[in-house]
Every structure is written in structure tokens, then in C-alpha cells.
Amino acid sequence: MKNEEIINQLKDENIDSMFVYSPENIKYISGFYPSSFAYLIIQDEPILYVNSIDKESAEENALIETRDIVKLSEVKELLNGVIAVESSLEFDLVKRLSDDISSIRTSNVFVDKRKTKTKEEMTNIKNSIGIAENAIKEIDFSSTEKYAAASLEFDMTINGSIKPAFDTIVASGKRSSSPHSETSMNRVETPIVVDWGAKYDYYCSDITRTFIDSERQEEIWNIVLEAQKAAINTISPGVSYAEVDNAARDVISEYGYGEYFIHSTGHGFGLDIHEDPVISNKVEGILEENMVITAEPGIYIPGEFGVRIEDDILVKKNSQVLTSLDKKLDFTL
């Protein structure tokens, strides 16, 4: 069904052929994630071209026709008319697809279609969330931040994650005041911001919890939790991204910490850890049913500490919080 929708949208855009290079987009349309160089060509139907390394696996697992790969210099013979490419495609590759560069344009068809998730995609995302949630219960804070992150990633791997959805963040003490702080060899101290996710059948999860142990940390933690609840309560089809973002931002501002909330309230995810939509008051757009987004407000006080709480939400009339993990978790240093 989704392949038909993609083909129909390309026709509506007056596109005759599309060259697809992103492994995530190849997976989305074919069900197969290539391990080496591959591409997909969409005309009246999609056809996957793979090399010998992936041939056997692709023939077993791909949901569309597969063929032996041809050299990029020969790909132009397979394409015709107006050719679409992904906006992420390198220009050097673009130039090889046609002798007439003016016949090539970008299409957002995959961005548009991947915003909402099918039942099959939701199953994979829920499995990914389950792996991630179970793993946090085994995290070991007795040594360094890197050791804690490694213990978390190891548990996800042995329980079915292909790999981490992104570089796991364990940022403790003053280092927690940077939202994307690189995990260090420092010994773990409080508070501890842990941002992690698994990948199940290449679909991501994205969760953050902050471990606290003082009244000051709990004060900030409670404000962030209130902001997150306000954001989640607004999530519904037809609601603007800005309304969700402002719901969280207004709470934090009312407590006098508005300047310390320095990123958007959330983002979409699926095959990539960051996909459309961006839940920000600087981005125009409306939530659609079956989008999957994060709700992750935070407060980051330079030189002191930071707090973030993040959960994964399925957009419905009565939106569903997919993560079931307690907001406040026990820990031992």
C-alpha cells in the first residue's frame, strides 16, 4: 500500500523515475536494509539493485524485485524522463544519473510518507522501546560514564538490538548541563542524564531519564516533569507543532527557567533517530494521526547541572505514551 502511495505521489509531481540511495529509504520501500552499496529505482514499480555481498539475503528478504547491480555509469540507461533524487544525495552522484542535469529534481516523497507509521512499523518501534526499557534496569553506575553507557548498550545488544539507535549519552554532575554532552571517562556523579535507544529491525527508540539525589535537583526535575505532562496533554491530530512546544516552554518559563530550555520539545523518529516532524514553535506544521514523536523538555543550568525527561508518543485522538518506564528510577553509585 505505501509503495503504491509513493508511486502515485511521484506521478502527481510529474516525475518519471526516482533513484533511491539512502539505506533507510531502501529499507522503507523494500523491507531490506543493505549492508553494502545498493540503490533502488522507482518507475512503474520499485526495483532493488544489490551487489553480490547482499544478493542472497536480498532475494530472501526483500519484498520487491531484486536485480544485480550495474555500475553508476550505466544507471542513466535505466532512468528516463524527469528524475527525482533524495535531497541528501551527494552532488557527485547526481551528476552521474543523467547527461542533462536539468532533468533532475529532489522529491520529499519519503520524508512525507515516513512521517506517519504503519502497523508493522509500530510493532518494530514498540519492540525497540521494550528492549531499551529493560536495559536501563541493568545499567551499572559504579564506575565511569563510559562504563555505564557500555553496560547499557551491551544489555540492549544481547536482547535483540541491532545496535544503539545513536551514541548513548551518560552525562553526570556539571556535565549534565550540556544536552548532547559526550560520554566521558569521568566517574559517575549526580545528577545523571541518560539518553539512549535501541534499534529493532532498524527501527529506533529514544528515551531519557535523569537520576537525582538532592532537593535542588528534585526541584528542577519536578518542573521538567510538569512541562512534559503539559506537552503530552496537547498532543493530538490537528494540533500545531508550536502548540505542543509552547505548552512545555510556558511551564518552564513560569518557574523562571525559560532561558535554560535550549532545544525543541521533540521530534519524529523511526528508521532514523531524527525524522520529521520537529516539535518546535519555530516550525510550521500540524500533527497527524500515527506520527510517532518524542516529548523531551529539559532545563540546563550552566556550571550546575541539567535535567531532561523524554518519552515516545503515538499521535492519536487519545494519544498513547509508548514508553512505560517510571519517570523516576532508583540507582546506586
C-alpha positions as CSV (number, residue, x, y, z in Angstrom):
1,M,0.0,0.0,0.0
2,K,2.7,2.5,1.0
3,N,4.7,1.7,-2.2
4,E,1.6,2.5,-4.3
5,E,1.2,5.8,-2.4
6,I,4.9,6.7,-3.2
7,I,4.5,5.9,-6.9
8,N,1.3,7.9,-7.1
9,Q,2.8,10.9,-5.3
10,L,5.8,10.8,-7.8
11,K,3.3,10.8,-10.7
12,D,1.5,13.7,-9.1
13,E,4.8,15.5,-9.0
14,N,5.3,14.7,-12.8
15,I,8.3,12.5,-12.0
16,D,9.1,9.6,-14.3
17,S,11.9,7.9,-12.4
18,M,13.4,8.1,-8.9
19,F,16.9,7.0,-7.8
20,V,16.9,6.0,-4.1
21,Y,20.2,5.7,-2.4
22,S,19.6,6.1,1.4
23,P,19.7,2.7,3.1
24,E,16.8,3.8,5.4
25,N,14.6,4.6,2.4
26,I,15.6,1.4,0.7
27,K,14.5,-0.5,3.8
28,Y,11.3,1.5,4.0
29,I,10.1,0.5,0.5
30,S,11.7,-2.9,0.1
31,G,11.9,-4.3,3.6
32,F,15.6,-5.0,3.1
33,Y,18.4,-3.0,4.7
34,P,21.6,-3.2,2.5
35,S,24.9,-3.9,4.2
36,S,26.9,-2.5,1.2
37,F,26.4,-0.4,-1.9
38,A,22.9,-0.6,-3.3
39,Y,20.2,1.5,-4.8
40,L,16.6,1.3,-5.8
41,I,14.9,2.7,-8.9
42,I,11.2,3.5,-8.9
43,Q,9.3,3.8,-12.2
44,D,6.1,1.9,-12.7
45,E,7.3,-0.3,-9.8
46,P,10.3,-0.2,-7.5
47,I,13.3,-2.5,-8.3
48,L,16.2,-3.0,-5.9
49,Y,19.7,-3.3,-7.3
50,V,22.3,-5.1,-5.0
51,N,25.8,-6.4,-5.3
52,S,27.0,-9.9,-4.7
53,I,27.6,-9.3,-0.9
54,D,23.9,-8.7,-0.4
55,K,22.4,-10.7,-3.2
56,E,21.4,-13.9,-1.3
57,S,20.0,-12.0,1.7
58,A,18.1,-9.5,-0.5
59,E,16.5,-12.3,-2.6
60,E,15.3,-13.9,0.7
61,N,14.1,-10.8,2.5
62,A,13.2,-8.1,0.0
63,L,9.5,-7.6,-0.7
64,I,10.2,-6.3,-4.2
65,E,12.1,-7.5,-7.3
66,T,15.9,-7.6,-6.9
67,R,18.5,-7.4,-9.6
68,D,22.3,-7.4,-9.9
69,I,23.7,-4.0,-9.5
70,V,25.1,-2.2,-12.5
71,K,27.8,0.5,-12.5
72,L,26.7,4.0,-11.8
73,S,27.9,5.0,-15.3
74,E,25.2,2.6,-16.6
75,V,22.4,3.7,-14.3
76,K,21.5,6.6,-16.5
77,E,20.3,4.0,-19.1
78,L,17.8,2.7,-16.5
79,L,16.3,6.1,-15.8
80,N,14.1,8.2,-18.1
81,G,12.3,11.5,-18.3
82,V,12.2,13.7,-15.2
83,I,14.4,12.0,-12.5
84,A,13.9,12.5,-8.8
85,V,16.6,12.0,-6.1
86,E,16.6,12.4,-2.3
87,S,17.8,15.8,-1.1
88,S,20.6,14.1,0.8
89,L,22.2,12.6,-2.3
90,E,25.7,13.8,-2.9
91,F,26.1,16.1,-6.0
92,D,28.8,13.9,-7.5
93,L,26.3,11.0,-7.6
94,V,23.6,13.3,-9.0
95,K,25.8,14.2,-12.0
96,R,26.2,10.6,-12.9
97,L,22.5,9.9,-13.3
98,S,21.8,12.0,-16.4
99,D,23.6,13.8,-19.2
100,D,21.0,16.6,-18.7
101,I,21.3,17.8,-15.1
102,S,18.2,20.0,-15.6
103,S,16.1,16.8,-15.8
104,I,16.9,16.0,-12.1
105,R,15.0,17.4,-9.2
106,T,14.6,16.5,-5.5
107,S,11.5,14.9,-4.1
108,N,10.3,14.8,-0.4
109,V,8.1,11.8,-1.0
110,F,9.9,9.7,1.6
111,V,10.0,12.5,4.1
112,D,6.3,12.9,3.6
113,K,5.4,9.2,3.8
114,R,7.7,8.3,6.7
115,K,6.1,11.0,9.0
116,T,3.3,8.6,9.8
117,K,3.8,4.9,10.7
118,T,2.1,1.7,9.6
119,K,1.1,-1.1,12.0
120,E,4.2,-3.1,11.0
121,E,6.4,-0.1,11.8
122,M,4.7,0.5,15.1
123,T,5.4,-3.2,16.1
124,N,9.1,-2.6,15.4
125,I,9.2,0.6,17.3
126,K,7.4,-0.9,20.3
127,N,9.9,-3.8,20.3
128,S,12.7,-1.3,20.2
129,I,11.3,0.6,23.1
130,G,10.8,-2.6,25.1
131,I,14.5,-3.6,24.6
132,A,15.6,-0.1,25.7
133,E,13.4,0.0,28.8
134,N,14.5,-3.4,30.0
135,A,18.2,-2.5,29.5
136,I,18.2,0.6,31.8
137,K,17.4,-1.7,34.7
138,E,20.8,-3.3,34.2
139,I,22.9,-0.1,33.9
140,D,26.0,-0.1,36.1
141,F,26.8,3.3,37.6
142,S,29.7,2.0,39.8
143,S,32.5,3.3,37.5
144,T,32.8,5.8,34.7
145,E,30.2,7.3,32.4
146,K,31.6,5.3,29.5
147,Y,31.3,2.1,31.6
148,A,27.7,2.9,32.4
149,A,26.9,3.6,28.7
150,A,28.7,0.4,27.6
151,S,26.8,-1.7,30.2
152,L,23.5,-0.3,28.8
153,E,24.4,-0.9,25.2
154,F,25.6,-4.4,25.9
155,D,22.3,-5.3,27.5
156,M,20.4,-3.9,24.6
157,T,22.5,-5.9,22.1
158,I,22.1,-9.2,23.8
159,N,18.4,-8.7,24.0
160,G,17.8,-8.0,20.3
161,S,19.0,-4.6,19.4
162,I,20.9,-4.4,16.1
163,K,22.9,-1.5,17.5
164,P,22.3,1.6,19.6
165,A,19.9,4.0,17.9
166,F,22.5,6.7,18.5
167,D,25.6,7.3,20.7
168,T,24.3,6.6,24.2
169,I,24.6,9.7,26.5
170,V,25.6,9.3,30.1
171,A,26.3,12.8,31.4
172,S,26.7,13.3,35.1
173,G,27.3,16.1,37.6
174,K,28.0,19.5,36.0
175,R,28.4,17.8,32.6
176,S,24.7,17.1,32.5
177,S,24.1,20.8,31.8
178,S,25.0,20.2,28.1
179,P,22.1,18.4,26.3
180,H,24.3,16.4,24.0
181,S,27.4,16.0,26.2
182,E,29.8,13.3,25.0
183,T,30.1,10.5,27.5
184,S,33.4,10.7,29.3
185,M,35.9,8.7,31.4
186,N,34.8,10.7,34.5
187,R,33.4,8.7,37.4
188,V,29.6,9.0,37.6
189,E,28.2,11.6,40.0
190,T,24.7,13.0,40.3
191,P,22.6,14.1,38.7
192,I,22.9,11.6,35.8
193,V,21.2,12.3,32.5
194,V,20.9,9.1,30.4
195,D,19.7,9.3,26.8
196,W,19.5,6.0,25.0
197,G,17.7,3.9,22.4
198,A,17.7,0.6,20.7
199,K,17.2,-0.5,17.1
200,Y,14.9,-3.4,16.3
201,D,14.7,-4.3,12.7
202,Y,16.4,-0.9,12.1
203,Y,13.6,1.0,13.9
204,C,14.7,3.3,16.7
205,S,13.6,4.2,20.2
206,D,14.6,7.3,22.1
207,I,14.3,7.7,25.9
208,T,15.9,9.9,28.5
209,R,15.8,9.7,32.3
210,T,17.6,11.8,34.9
211,F,18.7,10.3,38.1
212,I,18.6,12.7,41.0
213,D,19.6,12.7,44.7
214,S,19.2,16.3,46.2
215,E,16.3,18.7,46.9
216,R,17.7,21.2,44.4
217,Q,17.8,18.5,41.7
218,E,14.3,17.3,42.6
219,E,13.0,20.9,42.3
220,I,14.2,21.2,38.7
221,W,13.2,17.6,37.9
222,N,9.6,18.3,39.0
223,I,9.4,21.4,36.8
224,V,10.6,19.4,33.8
225,L,8.1,16.7,34.5
226,E,5.3,19.2,34.8
227,A,6.4,20.7,31.4
228,Q,6.5,17.3,29.8
229,K,3.0,16.4,31.1
230,A,1.7,19.7,29.7
231,A,3.2,19.0,26.3
232,I,1.9,15.4,26.2
233,N,-1.6,16.6,27.1
234,T,-1.7,18.8,24.0
235,I,-0.7,16.0,21.6
236,S,-3.5,15.1,19.2
237,P,-4.1,15.1,15.4
238,G,-4.6,18.7,14.1
239,V,-2.6,20.4,16.9
240,S,0.3,22.5,15.7
241,Y,3.9,21.7,16.5
242,A,4.2,25.1,18.1
243,E,1.3,24.5,20.5
244,V,3.0,21.4,21.8
245,D,6.3,23.1,22.1
246,N,4.8,26.2,23.8
247,A,2.9,24.0,26.3
248,A,6.2,22.8,27.7
249,R,8.0,26.1,27.3
250,D,5.4,28.1,29.1
251,V,5.6,25.9,32.2
252,I,9.3,26.2,32.4
253,S,9.2,29.9,31.8
254,E,6.6,30.4,34.6
255,Y,9.1,29.0,37.0
256,G,11.8,31.4,35.8
257,Y,13.9,28.9,33.8
258,G,12.8,29.7,30.3
259,E,16.3,30.7,29.1
260,Y,17.6,27.3,30.2
261,F,15.3,25.3,27.9
262,I,17.5,25.4,24.9
263,H,16.2,22.9,22.4
264,S,12.8,21.9,20.8
265,T,10.3,19.9,22.8
266,G,10.5,16.9,20.5
267,H,11.0,15.3,17.1
268,G,9.8,12.4,15.0
269,F,11.7,9.1,14.7
270,G,11.5,5.7,13.0
271,L,14.2,4.3,10.7
272,D,16.2,7.4,11.6
273,I,16.5,8.8,15.1
274,H,15.6,12.3,13.9
275,E,12.8,12.5,11.3
276,D,10.0,15.0,10.6
277,P,8.2,16.5,12.4
278,V,10.3,18.9,14.5
279,I,8.2,19.8,17.6
280,S,9.2,23.5,17.8
281,N,7.4,26.8,17.9
282,K,9.8,27.8,15.1
283,V,8.5,25.2,12.7
284,E,5.1,25.3,11.0
285,G,3.1,22.1,10.8
286,I,0.2,20.1,12.2
287,L,0.4,16.8,14.0
288,E,-1.1,13.9,12.0
289,E,-2.6,10.6,13.3
290,N,0.1,7.8,13.5
291,M,3.0,10.1,13.8
292,V,5.5,8.9,16.5
293,I,7.2,11.8,18.3
294,T,9.3,12.4,21.4
295,A,8.3,14.7,24.3
296,E,11.6,15.8,25.9
297,P,11.7,19.2,27.6
298,G,14.8,20.0,29.7
299,I,16.4,22.6,31.9
300,Y,20.2,23.1,31.6
301,I,21.9,25.4,34.1
302,P,25.5,26.1,33.1
303,G,28.0,25.2,35.7
304,E,25.4,23.5,37.9
305,F,23.5,20.6,36.2
306,G,20.8,19.6,33.7
307,V,17.6,17.6,33.7
308,R,15.7,16.1,30.8
309,I,12.8,13.6,30.7
310,E,11.9,12.0,27.4
311,D,9.2,9.6,26.3
312,D,7.9,8.3,23.0
313,I,4.3,9.2,21.9
314,L,2.0,7.8,19.2
315,V,-0.3,10.6,17.9
316,K,-3.9,9.5,18.1
317,K,-7.2,11.2,19.1
318,N,-6.3,9.9,22.5
319,S,-2.5,9.9,22.1
320,Q,-0.6,6.9,23.6
321,V,2.6,7.2,25.6
322,L,4.6,4.2,24.2
323,T,7.2,4.2,26.9
324,S,6.1,2.6,30.2
325,L,9.2,3.2,32.2
326,D,8.9,5.0,35.5
327,K,9.8,8.7,35.3
328,K,11.9,8.5,38.5
329,L,14.3,5.5,38.7
330,D,16.3,4.2,41.6
331,F,20.0,3.9,41.2
332,T,23.2,3.1,43.2
333,L,26.6,4.7,42.7
